[in-house]
């Protein structure tokens, strides 16, 4: 049952990101007085018409993998007041609005991550985890304890505490800890031999955090979106140089994305955030919405970027490419995109991605 619920959550989240993209097109079209004939949730065939407002039919469709906007005269410049009859800069603005809305959603998602995580206090060290039956557990050290001093030495960096411990293996050390504002004294002897994936004390270190203002969170969200776009653009070069393997840089379909989502959700279940939100899952969907926006900006026929490309000759040379040619190229491009999507999703099944 939980698998079905997780799949529903995943499909719902992906559909929401696609709908956000379409909302961008919808709002831009409305802003430029271009009538939108239909705003569909899901893809046809149509299940029902939910309502009509300001000339737009809002529909619910049977395939729950996103949504679409159908502007008036989308592919016919002879329709007065339609999208294809609009000025070229207007058409470009409407086409750009979808990807820009995805980037804006990415900023909000990563801003939420920054707000939830807070800002690390670099000169303080906190205990994130205590392994059972370890020297730290035997010394009654607890998670969220802040290390104040060790043997009277003030601890203000992870390097200082790590060096101190490794230089005193097998020696009893006196710790002063800050536990919810109260100073706690304890002693601990770092072991000389320890289990794999553990250290001499059995603790995981980190920095405590403090709340960040909304403006700083939004700034962090913006930088995160820019950094991720740079990362995506660097992938072809990394593939050519051999920095990453073709398997690491491959495209993934819905099956591969669900596998990554499930991995992130599992990580969040093991280390939930204070607000009950999955930080790793939020980051995952943040990268998806950025990827969706960037994908649609590629100059490929049928995508927003391809349609923008067809508009440029009209701006640069004052001559429009005949609409029938554009429609034919977009149709071929759409068919090729469908074939590519089928291939990518089949690859997910035949050669599943591996997650470290």
C-alpha positions as CSV (number, residue, x, y, z in Angstrom):
1,X,0.0,0.0,0.0
2,X,2.8,2.4,0.9
3,X,4.3,1.8,-2.6
4,X,1.1,2.9,-4.3
5,X,0.9,6.0,-2.0
6,X,4.5,6.9,-2.8
7,X,3.9,6.5,-6.5
8,X,0.8,8.8,-6.2
9,X,2.8,11.4,-4.3
10,X,5.6,11.2,-7.0
11,X,3.2,11.5,-10.0
12,X,1.3,14.3,-8.2
13,X,4.5,16.3,-7.5
14,X,5.8,15.9,-11.1
15,X,2.4,16.9,-12.5
16,X,2.3,20.0,-10.2
17,X,5.7,21.1,-11.6
18,X,4.4,20.7,-15.2
19,X,1.2,22.6,-14.2
20,X,3.4,25.4,-12.7
21,X,5.1,25.6,-16.1
22,X,1.7,25.9,-17.9
23,X,0.5,28.5,-15.4
24,X,3.4,30.7,-16.6
25,X,2.2,30.5,-20.2
26,X,-1.4,31.0,-19.1
27,X,-0.7,34.2,-17.0
28,X,1.6,35.7,-19.7
29,X,-1.1,35.1,-22.4
30,X,-3.7,36.7,-20.2
31,X,-1.4,39.6,-19.5
32,X,-1.0,40.3,-23.3
33,X,-4.8,39.9,-23.9
34,X,-4.4,36.6,-25.7
35,X,-7.4,34.4,-25.1
36,X,-6.7,31.0,-23.6
37,X,-9.3,28.5,-24.9
38,X,-8.4,25.7,-22.5
39,X,-6.3,25.0,-19.4
40,X,-6.1,21.3,-18.9
41,X,-5.0,19.4,-15.8
42,X,-3.6,16.1,-17.1
43,X,-3.4,15.2,-20.8
44,X,-6.3,14.2,-23.1
45,X,-8.6,12.5,-23.5
46,X,-10.8,14.9,-21.5
47,X,-12.6,13.5,-18.5
48,X,-14.7,16.6,-17.7
49,X,-15.0,20.3,-17.8
50,X,-14.6,21.6,-14.2
51,X,-15.7,25.2,-15.0
52,X,-15.3,28.1,-17.4
53,X,-13.9,31.6,-16.6
54,X,-13.2,34.6,-18.8
55,X,-13.4,32.5,-22.0
56,X,-11.2,29.7,-20.7
57,X,-12.4,26.1,-20.2
58,X,-10.7,24.5,-17.3
59,X,-10.7,20.7,-17.9
60,X,-9.7,17.5,-16.1
61,X,-8.1,14.9,-18.3
62,X,-7.4,11.2,-18.0
63,X,-3.6,11.1,-18.2
64,X,-2.4,12.5,-14.9
65,X,1.2,13.5,-15.9
66,X,1.0,17.2,-16.1
67,X,-1.1,19.8,-17.9
68,X,-1.4,22.0,-21.0
69,X,-2.5,25.4,-22.1
70,X,-4.3,25.9,-25.5
71,X,-4.2,29.6,-26.5
72,X,-6.5,30.9,-29.1
73,X,-5.0,30.6,-32.6
74,X,-1.8,28.9,-31.3
75,X,-0.7,27.7,-34.8
76,X,-2.8,30.0,-37.0
77,X,-1.7,33.6,-37.6
78,X,-5.0,34.4,-39.4
79,X,-6.9,34.1,-36.1
80,X,-7.3,37.7,-34.9
81,X,-6.2,38.1,-31.3
82,X,-4.6,34.6,-31.2
83,X,-1.1,33.7,-30.1
84,X,0.3,33.1,-33.6
85,X,-1.1,36.5,-34.8
86,X,0.6,38.4,-31.9
87,X,3.8,40.4,-32.3
88,X,7.0,38.4,-32.2
89,X,8.2,39.8,-28.8
90,X,4.8,39.0,-27.4
91,X,5.0,35.4,-28.6
92,X,8.5,35.1,-27.1
93,X,7.3,36.5,-23.8
94,X,4.5,34.0,-23.6
95,X,6.9,31.1,-24.5
96,X,9.5,32.2,-22.0
97,X,7.0,32.5,-19.2
98,X,6.7,28.7,-18.7
99,X,10.4,28.0,-18.2
100,X,10.8,31.2,-16.1
101,X,8.0,30.0,-13.8
102,X,9.8,26.7,-13.3
103,X,13.0,28.6,-12.3
104,X,10.9,30.8,-10.0
105,X,9.5,27.6,-8.4
106,X,13.1,26.3,-8.1
107,X,14.1,29.5,-6.2
108,X,11.2,29.1,-3.8
109,X,12.0,25.4,-3.2
110,X,15.6,26.0,-2.5
111,X,14.8,29.0,-0.4
112,X,12.5,26.7,1.7
113,X,15.5,24.3,2.1
114,X,17.7,27.2,3.2
115,X,15.0,28.5,5.6
116,X,14.5,25.0,7.1
117,X,18.2,24.2,7.4
118,X,19.1,27.6,8.8
119,X,22.6,29.1,8.6
120,X,25.5,27.1,10.2
121,X,27.3,28.6,13.1
122,X,30.9,27.9,12.0
123,X,32.7,28.4,15.3
124,X,30.5,25.9,17.2
125,X,30.5,22.1,16.9
126,X,27.4,20.0,17.6
127,X,26.9,16.2,18.0
128,X,24.6,15.1,15.2
129,X,24.7,11.3,15.9
130,X,25.9,9.0,18.7
131,X,26.6,5.4,17.8
132,X,25.2,2.8,20.3
133,X,27.8,1.1,22.5
134,X,30.4,3.6,21.5
135,X,32.7,5.6,23.9
136,X,30.4,8.6,23.4
137,X,27.3,6.6,24.3
138,X,29.0,5.2,27.4
139,X,29.9,8.8,28.4
140,X,26.2,9.7,28.1
141,X,26.9,12.2,25.3
142,X,23.7,13.0,23.5
143,X,22.7,14.2,20.1
144,X,22.5,18.0,19.8
145,X,25.1,18.5,22.6
146,X,27.5,21.3,21.6
147,X,31.1,20.6,22.4
148,X,32.4,23.6,24.5
149,X,35.9,22.4,25.6
150,X,38.0,19.3,25.7
151,X,40.7,19.1,28.4
152,X,40.1,22.9,28.9
153,X,40.8,23.7,25.2
154,X,38.0,25.8,23.6
155,X,36.7,23.9,20.5
156,X,35.8,26.2,17.6
157,X,36.2,23.9,14.5
158,X,35.8,20.3,13.5
159,X,39.5,20.1,12.6
160,X,40.5,21.0,16.1
161,X,38.3,18.4,17.8
162,X,39.2,15.7,15.3
163,X,43.0,16.4,15.7
164,X,42.6,16.5,19.5
165,X,40.9,13.1,19.6
166,X,43.3,11.4,17.2
167,X,46.3,12.7,19.1
168,X,44.9,11.2,22.3
169,X,43.7,7.7,21.4
170,X,43.3,5.6,24.5
171,X,43.6,8.6,26.8
172,X,40.7,9.8,29.0
173,X,39.5,13.2,27.9
174,X,37.4,15.7,29.9
175,X,34.5,17.2,27.9
176,X,32.4,20.2,28.7
177,X,29.2,20.2,26.7
178,X,26.4,22.7,26.2
179,X,23.1,20.9,26.5
180,X,20.2,23.3,26.0
181,X,22.1,26.1,27.7
182,X,23.3,24.0,30.7
183,X,27.0,23.0,30.9
184,X,27.6,19.3,31.3
185,X,30.9,17.7,32.4
186,X,31.8,14.2,31.3
187,X,34.8,12.0,30.5
188,X,35.4,9.8,27.4
189,X,38.3,7.7,26.3
190,X,38.7,7.5,22.4
191,X,39.2,3.9,21.4
192,X,42.3,2.8,19.6
193,X,40.4,0.4,17.3
194,X,36.9,1.0,16.0
195,X,34.3,-0.6,13.7
196,X,34.3,0.3,10.0
197,X,32.4,3.6,9.2
198,X,32.8,4.8,12.8
199,X,35.5,6.8,14.4
200,X,37.4,6.6,17.7
201,X,34.5,8.1,19.7
202,X,31.4,7.0,17.7
203,X,30.0,10.5,17.1
204,X,29.1,12.4,14.0
205,X,30.0,16.1,14.1
206,X,28.4,19.1,12.5
207,X,27.6,22.8,13.0
208,X,24.5,24.1,14.9
209,X,22.3,26.4,12.9
210,X,20.5,29.6,13.4
211,X,17.4,30.9,11.6
212,X,17.9,32.9,8.4
213,X,15.7,35.8,7.3
214,X,13.4,35.3,4.3
215,X,15.4,37.6,2.1
216,X,18.6,35.6,2.8
217,X,16.8,32.4,2.1
218,X,15.5,33.7,-1.2
219,X,19.0,34.8,-2.1
220,X,20.3,31.4,-1.3
221,X,17.5,29.9,-3.4
222,X,18.5,32.1,-6.4
223,X,22.2,31.1,-6.1
224,X,21.2,27.4,-5.9
225,X,19.2,27.7,-9.1
226,X,22.1,29.4,-10.9
227,X,24.6,26.9,-9.7
228,X,22.4,23.9,-10.8
229,X,21.9,25.4,-14.3
230,X,25.7,25.8,-14.5
231,X,26.1,22.2,-13.4
232,X,23.7,21.0,-16.1
233,X,25.5,23.0,-18.8
234,X,28.8,21.5,-17.7
235,X,27.7,17.9,-18.2
236,X,28.4,17.6,-21.9
237,X,32.0,18.9,-21.3
238,X,32.5,16.5,-18.4
239,X,31.3,13.6,-20.6
240,X,33.8,14.6,-23.4
241,X,36.7,15.0,-21.0
242,X,35.9,11.7,-19.2
243,X,35.3,13.4,-15.8
244,X,32.0,11.5,-15.7
245,X,30.9,8.3,-17.4
246,X,28.0,8.1,-19.9
247,X,26.1,6.2,-17.3
248,X,26.5,9.0,-14.8
249,X,25.5,11.7,-17.3
250,X,22.6,9.8,-18.9
251,X,19.0,11.0,-19.2
252,X,16.5,9.3,-17.0
253,X,12.7,8.8,-17.4
254,X,9.9,8.5,-15.0
255,X,11.2,5.1,-13.7
256,X,14.6,6.5,-13.0
257,X,13.3,9.6,-11.4
258,X,11.0,7.6,-9.1
259,X,14.0,5.5,-8.0
260,X,15.9,8.7,-7.1
261,X,12.8,10.1,-5.4
262,X,12.4,6.9,-3.4
263,X,16.1,7.0,-2.3
264,X,15.7,10.7,-1.2
265,X,12.5,9.9,0.6
266,X,14.2,7.0,2.4
267,X,17.1,9.3,3.5
268,X,14.6,11.8,4.8
269,X,12.8,9.1,6.8
270,X,16.1,8.4,8.5
271,X,16.9,12.0,9.2
272,X,13.7,14.0,9.3
273,X,13.9,17.8,9.5
274,X,12.5,19.7,12.4
275,X,9.4,20.8,10.4
276,X,8.6,17.3,9.2
277,X,9.6,18.2,5.6
278,X,11.9,16.0,3.6
279,X,14.9,18.2,2.8
280,X,16.4,15.7,0.3
281,X,13.0,15.3,-1.4
282,X,12.6,19.1,-1.7
283,X,16.1,19.3,-3.2
284,X,15.2,16.5,-5.7
285,X,12.0,18.3,-6.9
286,X,13.9,21.6,-7.0
287,X,16.3,20.1,-9.5
288,X,13.5,18.6,-11.4
289,X,11.7,21.9,-11.9
290,X,14.9,23.6,-13.0
291,X,15.6,20.7,-15.4
292,X,12.1,21.0,-16.8
293,X,12.5,24.8,-17.4
294,X,15.9,24.3,-19.0
295,X,14.8,21.4,-21.2
296,X,11.9,23.5,-22.6
297,X,14.4,26.3,-23.5
298,X,16.4,24.0,-25.7
299,X,16.1,25.0,-29.4
300,X,14.3,21.8,-30.3
301,X,11.1,21.9,-32.5
302,X,7.9,21.6,-30.4
303,X,9.6,22.8,-27.3
304,X,9.3,26.5,-26.1
305,X,12.9,27.0,-27.2
306,X,12.2,25.7,-30.7
307,X,9.2,27.9,-31.1
308,X,11.3,30.9,-29.9
309,X,13.9,30.0,-32.5
310,X,11.3,30.2,-35.3
311,X,10.4,33.7,-34.1
312,X,13.9,35.1,-34.3
313,X,14.0,35.5,-38.2
314,X,10.9,37.8,-37.9
315,X,12.7,40.0,-35.4
316,X,16.1,40.0,-37.1
317,X,15.0,40.2,-40.8
318,X,11.4,41.3,-40.6
319,X,10.3,38.1,-42.5
320,X,8.2,35.4,-40.9
321,X,8.7,31.7,-41.6
322,X,5.5,30.4,-43.2
323,X,3.3,28.9,-40.4
324,X,2.7,25.7,-42.3
325,X,6.5,25.0,-42.3
326,X,6.7,25.8,-38.6
327,X,3.8,23.5,-37.8
328,X,5.3,20.7,-39.9
329,X,8.7,21.0,-38.2
330,X,7.1,21.2,-34.8
331,X,5.0,18.0,-35.5
332,X,8.1,16.1,-36.6
333,X,10.0,17.4,-33.5
334,X,7.1,16.3,-31.2
335,X,7.2,12.8,-32.7
336,X,10.9,12.6,-32.2
337,X,10.5,13.8,-28.6
338,X,8.0,11.0,-28.0
339,X,10.3,8.4,-29.5
340,X,13.2,9.7,-27.3
341,X,11.0,9.6,-24.2
342,X,10.0,6.0,-24.9
343,X,13.7,5.1,-25.4
344,X,14.8,6.8,-22.2
345,X,12.0,5.1,-20.2
346,X,12.8,1.8,-21.7
347,X,16.5,2.3,-20.7
348,X,15.4,2.9,-17.2
349,X,13.8,-0.6,-17.2
350,X,16.4,-2.5,-19.2
351,X,19.4,-0.8,-17.6
352,X,18.3,0.7,-14.3
353,X,20.3,3.5,-12.8
354,X,22.5,2.8,-9.9
355,X,22.5,5.0,-6.8
356,X,25.6,5.0,-4.6
